[in-house]
Amino acid sequence: MKNTTAVAEIKTETEEEIQPIAEGEFKLPLEPRFYEFFYIIKSGLEESVALKILETIRNSILERKGIIIGEKQPQTGWLAYKINKMLEGGRGWMKFMIKPEEITGLKERFKKIEEITRFSLSKIPKESSKIPKKRIIRKPALLEKKEEVKEEELDKKLEEILG
């Protein structure tokens, strides 16, 4: 007589997320990663237009279920070299967390924004995703007040030493 045992099928949450690609291969769901988006916008734009661009960037990330960690509004300044015959432009950045499969769609969306002259979208390590806090510069504590010595006492001590 053969000894057979029944095996119960137990589905876990992770098994439902795993999608087979081919026989014997499985595609694991990708974890969200940290990204930094640096951009340069055309100079001479009104502040309201610059804020509208920032809002468009923010909404593009949020539509793809991204989480914005930090941002810097575009500030006008001189560029290191000419970009599209411009020497001046507004530079800003945004740090966010999003799934890697959403990045290609995000890049395409950023390319369609005409006011953005250049941009860089790069993956960053988790450690650098923290926004640096403003440092509080504290004045050094006042040096301990030394006891005031009278000139007469100094003269007496000098006379004792010099004899």
C-alpha positions, 0 to 999 in steps of 0.5 A: 500500500502506497503512503499518499498525503494530501497537500493543501494549497495555501495562497499568500499575499505574495503569491498573488503579486508574483506574475509568471513570465515564462515557465520556471521564471517569476517576476517579483513586484518592484519596491518603490525607489528614491529619485531626484528630478533636477530641472532648468526652466527658461529664464524670464518667466513670471513667478506664476508660470514657474509655480504652475510648472512646479505644480505640473511636475508635482501632479505628474508624480502624484498621479503615478502614486509617487510620494514627494519627499522634498522640493526646491522652487526654481530660482533664477541664476547664471548657468555654467554654459549656454543651454539653447542659447541661454546663459540664465535659467531657473533651477529647481529640484524634487526628491520623491519615491516611486515604483521603477516601472512608472519612471518611463512614463514620468520621463515622457511627461516631463519631456512634453513640458515646453518650459523645461529646457533640461532635466535630469532624473536619477535614482538616489540611495536611501541615505541621500533622500533625506532633506538636510535641515537648516543648521542652527549656528550657536554662538560659543558660550562666553569664556569664563570670566576671570577674576579681576586682579588689581594692579597693586596686587600684581606689583606686590607679586612681581616685587616678591618674585624679582626680589 
